[in-house]
Amino acid sequence: MNKINRLSSPDCLNNQIQSSKAKKIKFYENLRYQGKIKPRWNTACKEGDKVSKIRQKLLQMSNETCVYCGIKIDDVTMDVDHYLPSSLFPYLAYSWDNLVPSCKKCNQNIKSDFSPASLTGKKIVENILSDNIEHELVYDKKQLLDSVNDRLIEPTFDNPEEHLEFNPEFYFYENKTKIGEITIRKFFVHKEVAEKWEELSKFIKKTIINSKNEQAALDMIKSFIELNGNEYVCLKFYQYWLQEKDS
């Protein structure tokens, strides 16, 4: 997993802009349609037929990759994931700090509505709602996530390498913390993940062996990453096979 630098929020979700703040509060007051939370992360902040600036900025933030598995995504294949799921924490549905770009498989099939047990059942609200809605906690991200260790890695908040380490020889992540252990168990223990990593390892090994020099191999691998994603594991395999070749 890569560390992702969170960009500033698009104007429509910016709580420092009074007009946007007022509009967001109204969003929360009119939260649902036919029992479902309105997906304004897809529909707000649009100009004409263009993609929502929320979605645009999330894709830009992650270099068009899923923050969990690392594959390349675009507006069609991306889901806007709520790190703390909107089904359990509806008053964080439009919080920019709670949104991350994910592939559909990671969001819908793997992560789904995962929530830390220590937070599940608590009423957590975005800070702009603290005077309007009864709550137990305000979503101060640093204060909240620093106090919880039964959660997943949040790549725009955490440095993933503090929680897990990739083993390129045997195609798996090793945990360093409980947060790393939970993340590995959720995303990276499936058979198809190891099979995919084994294919990547073989491809990168072959690329290094057949390239005329180290730079040519790296350029080819970077071109592959630009098309397919998986930057973190690809570069780990590159470093591993380069060392093996030189040893």
Helices and strands as residue ranges (DSSP letters): G 11-13, H 18-29, E 32-33, E 36-37, H 40-43, H 53-61, E 78-82, G 90-92, G 96-98, E 99-103, H 104-104, I 105-111, E 124-125, G 127-129, E 137-138, H 141-146, G 160-162, E 164-167, E 172-175, H 178-187, H 191-210, H 214-228, H 231-246
